Amino acid sequence: YVYTMERGLADEDWDYVSFQQGSAFSGIPDSYALLPELVEYVKARVPEDAVFMFHQTWAYSKDSKHKEYHRYDNDQMKMYNAIVTAVEEVIPQIKDIKIVIPSGTAIQNARTSFLGDDLTRDGFHLSRPHGRYIAACTWLEAVLGKNPVGNTYRPEGMTEEEVKVAQKAAHKAVKKPRKVSKIK
């Protein structure tokens, strides 16, 4: 059974639709060339009031072995800055995308804390629970407008202090999506 994008879009009356560039290409503006066509394709197949969003990815861990990390000279900050610049350059030109979810900035913020650099499980996919919780907190505020700071939910495997850092990292990313904020 082949499940196509068209079938997926027809499956529900979507309220929100999120787009995302593949991580290896997230910092390369030219790689977004077909995004306007993709948005139009989706727009024609979802409810008129669906909210379109763009999920900003994160830079790889400093020691990532991802085969495409060389595109950024195996440099985490170079990759992070390229992602921020590409998203900032491309996404505002696509009028239907109303929200940018700055998960990449939230992860970079959290890396300034005692959590350290490695918030991935393999150098590029977010770790469970820390990396994923940071991204979830970012979505909570960027999409629903709910500040995650002080939320009492704590994923299994995270200390109270780790949860506070994750929440602060996400909140600061939503407030300042183009700037790495130090998290204490």
C-alpha positions as CSV (number, residue, x, y, z in Angstrom):
1,Y,0.0,0.0,0.0
2,V,1.5,3.3,-1.1
3,Y,0.7,6.3,1.1
4,T,1.2,9.5,-0.9
5,M,1.2,13.1,0.2
6,E,-2.0,13.6,-1.6
7,R,-3.6,10.8,0.4
8,G,-2.2,12.1,3.6
9,L,-3.6,15.6,2.9
10,A,-7.0,14.2,2.1
11,D,-7.0,12.0,5.2
12,E,-7.9,14.9,7.6
13,D,-9.3,18.4,7.7
14,W,-5.9,19.8,8.7
15,D,-5.8,22.9,11.0
16,Y,-2.0,23.2,10.7
17,V,0.5,22.1,8.1
18,S,4.2,22.2,8.9
19,F,7.0,22.3,6.3
20,Q,10.6,21.5,6.9
21,Q,13.8,21.3,4.8
22,G,16.0,18.3,5.2
23,S,18.6,19.0,7.8
24,A,21.6,18.7,5.5
25,F,20.2,21.4,3.2
26,S,18.5,23.7,5.8
27,G,21.3,26.2,5.5
28,I,21.4,26.4,1.7
29,P,18.8,29.0,0.5
30,D,18.8,27.6,-3.1
31,S,17.6,24.3,-1.8
32,Y,14.2,25.9,-0.9
33,A,13.6,26.7,-4.6
34,L,10.6,24.4,-4.9
35,L,9.0,25.2,-1.5
36,P,6.6,27.8,-3.0
37,E,5.3,25.1,-5.4
38,L,5.0,22.6,-2.6
39,V,3.0,25.2,-0.5
40,E,0.7,25.8,-3.4
41,Y,0.2,22.1,-3.9
42,V,-0.7,21.6,-0.2
43,K,-2.8,24.8,-0.2
44,A,-5.1,23.4,-2.9
45,R,-5.7,20.2,-0.8
46,V,-6.3,21.4,2.7
47,P,-9.0,23.6,4.3
48,E,-8.8,27.2,3.4
49,D,-8.2,28.2,7.0
50,A,-5.3,25.8,7.6
51,V,-2.3,27.6,9.2
52,F,1.0,27.0,7.4
53,M,4.2,26.8,9.4
54,F,7.9,26.2,8.9
55,H,10.0,24.1,11.3
56,Q,13.5,25.4,11.5
57,T,15.9,22.5,12.0
58,W,19.0,22.5,14.2
59,A,22.7,22.3,13.6
60,Y,24.4,18.9,14.1
61,S,26.4,18.0,17.1
62,K,30.0,19.3,16.9
63,D,31.3,15.7,16.4
64,S,28.6,14.6,14.1
65,K,29.5,12.0,11.5
66,H,26.6,12.9,9.2
67,K,27.8,12.5,5.6
68,E,26.5,16.0,4.6
69,Y,28.0,17.9,7.5
70,H,30.9,18.8,5.2
71,R,28.6,21.3,3.6
72,Y,29.2,23.5,6.7
73,D,32.9,22.6,7.1
74,N,31.9,20.3,10.0
75,D,31.3,23.4,12.0
76,Q,28.2,23.6,14.2
77,M,28.0,27.4,14.5
78,K,28.6,27.8,10.7
79,M,25.7,25.4,10.2
80,Y,23.4,27.1,12.7
81,N,24.1,30.5,11.3
82,A,23.5,29.2,7.7
83,I,20.2,27.7,8.8
84,V,19.0,30.9,10.5
85,T,20.1,33.0,7.5
86,A,18.4,30.7,4.9
87,V,15.1,30.6,6.9
88,E,15.2,34.4,7.4
89,E,15.9,34.9,3.7
90,V,13.4,32.5,2.2
91,I,10.4,32.0,4.4
92,P,9.2,35.6,4.6
93,Q,8.9,35.5,0.8
94,I,6.2,32.7,1.1
95,K,3.2,34.7,2.2
96,D,1.2,31.6,3.2
97,I,3.7,30.5,5.9
98,K,2.5,32.4,9.0
99,I,4.7,30.8,11.7
100,V,8.3,29.8,12.0
101,I,9.1,27.4,14.8
102,P,12.7,28.1,15.8
103,S,13.7,24.7,17.1
104,G,17.2,25.1,15.8
105,T,17.7,28.2,17.9
106,A,16.2,26.5,21.0
107,I,18.6,23.6,20.6
108,Q,21.5,26.0,20.2
109,N,20.3,28.0,23.3
110,A,20.2,24.8,25.3
111,R,23.7,23.9,24.2
112,T,25.0,27.0,26.1
113,S,23.7,25.4,29.4
114,F,25.1,22.6,31.5
115,L,23.2,20.2,29.1
116,G,26.1,20.8,26.7
117,D,26.5,20.2,23.0
118,D,25.1,16.7,22.4
119,L,21.3,16.9,22.3
120,T,21.1,14.3,19.6
121,R,21.2,10.6,19.7
122,D,23.4,10.1,16.6
123,G,24.9,13.5,15.9
124,F,21.8,14.8,14.1
125,H,18.5,13.4,15.2
126,L,17.2,14.9,18.5
127,S,17.8,12.9,21.6
128,R,15.1,11.3,23.7
129,P,13.9,12.9,25.9
130,H,16.1,16.1,26.1
131,G,16.3,17.3,22.5
132,R,12.8,16.3,21.7
133,Y,11.4,18.0,24.8
134,I,13.2,21.2,23.9
135,A,11.6,21.1,20.4
136,A,8.2,20.3,21.9
137,C,8.4,23.3,24.2
138,T,9.4,25.5,21.2
139,W,6.3,24.2,19.3
140,L,4.1,24.9,22.3
141,E,5.0,28.5,22.4
142,A,5.5,29.2,18.6
143,V,2.3,27.5,17.5
144,L,-0.1,27.8,20.5
145,G,1.3,30.9,22.2
146,K,1.8,29.1,25.5
147,N,5.0,30.0,27.3
148,P,6.5,26.6,28.4
149,V,8.4,28.1,31.4
150,G,6.8,26.8,34.5
151,N,4.9,24.0,32.8
152,T,4.8,21.1,35.3
153,Y,5.1,18.3,32.8
154,R,8.4,16.5,33.1
155,P,9.4,13.7,30.7
156,E,10.6,10.5,32.2
157,G,14.4,10.7,32.3
158,M,14.7,14.4,32.8
159,T,15.5,16.2,36.1
160,E,13.6,19.3,37.2
161,E,16.7,21.4,36.4
162,E,17.0,19.9,32.9
163,V,13.3,20.7,32.3
164,K,13.8,24.3,33.4
165,V,16.7,24.7,31.0
166,A,14.7,23.2,28.1
167,Q,11.7,25.5,28.8
168,K,13.9,28.6,29.0
169,A,15.8,27.6,25.8
170,A,12.6,27.3,23.9
171,H,11.0,30.5,25.3
172,K,14.1,32.5,24.5
173,A,14.2,31.1,21.0
174,V,10.6,32.1,20.3
175,K,11.4,35.6,21.6
176,K,14.7,36.0,19.8
177,P,14.7,33.4,17.0
178,R,17.8,34.7,15.2
179,K,20.1,34.9,18.3
180,V,21.7,32.3,20.5
181,S,20.8,33.1,24.1
182,K,22.9,31.9,27.0
183,I,20.8,29.6,29.3
184,K,21.8,29.4,33.0
